[in-house]
């Protein structure tokens, strides 16, 4: 099943939260995202202030979550849990 853009964004943020700052190729494998798509998604996440590019050593570039990215990931997790509880309890209102 294909993931939505939002799901891929969240997967990238999760990988960086769990593993810490990582190189592009490591994110690509851990989040299971094509390199071309990953670069596009990383650019978007950087522009949104959710991740940042860092230079480590002389030329090594890594990506890591910002405080904002970690906060957004936390809120997403809470929303996801709320929907799971609603779904399990079948308490969603039925539209008339």
N, C-alpha and C positions, 0 to 999 in steps of 0.2 A: 504494500500500500504506500502510495506517495505521501510525503509529508508536505504540509503547507509551509509557506515562508515563515510564518510565525513559529511553527514547530522547529524549524531549522535554526532560527534565531535563538530560541530558547535552548536548544541542544548545544549550540556554540557557547552560550553563556554558562550553561551547566558544566561543560567540559572545562572551561577556564576557571570556574569556581572550585571544582574538585581538584584539578591538576595544577592550578596556578598558571602564571605566564608561560606561554608555549609558542614554539615556532609554527609557521604556517602549515608545514607538512604534518606535524603532529596533530594539529587541530583537524586537519583534513581527514586523517585516519580515525581519530577518536569520535568525531561528530559524523563521520560517514558522509562527507560532502565532496563533490567534484571540485578540483582546484580552481577552475574558472569561476564557478558559482560561489565558492568560498570567498574569493577575493572581492567579488561584488557585495556579498553579505557583510564581510568585515568592513568594507568602506561605509556601508549603510550604518552599521553599529557604531563605528567611529564618529560619523557625522551626528548621530543621535546622542553621543556622549556616554554610551554604554560600555564601550571598551576603548583601550588606548594602545597605541603602538609604542613600544619601548626599545631603545637600542641598548644591548648588553654587550660588554666588551668592545671590540673595535667595530665590527660590522654586523653583528648578529641582531636580527630584529625579532622580537617576540610580541605577543599580544596578550593583554590581561584585562580583566574586568575593572571598571571604575567603581566607585562607591555607588553611583547612580545605577550602573548595570546590576550590581549585587542587590540593590533595593528593588529594582524592577523584577528581577528573578524571584525574589522573596514574595512579592505581591502576586506574581503569576502563579506561583505554587499555592498560595492561599486561595486564589480564585479557582484553580483546578481542583483543589480538595473540596471546596464548597459545591462545585458541580458534581463531583463524585458522590457526595453525601446525598444531594438532591436526587440524583439518578438512582442510587441504591434504594432510597426511600420512596421512589415514585410519587413524590409530592409536588411535582410540577403542575401548575394550574393548566387545565385543559381549556383552550380557547373555544368560545361559542360562536 
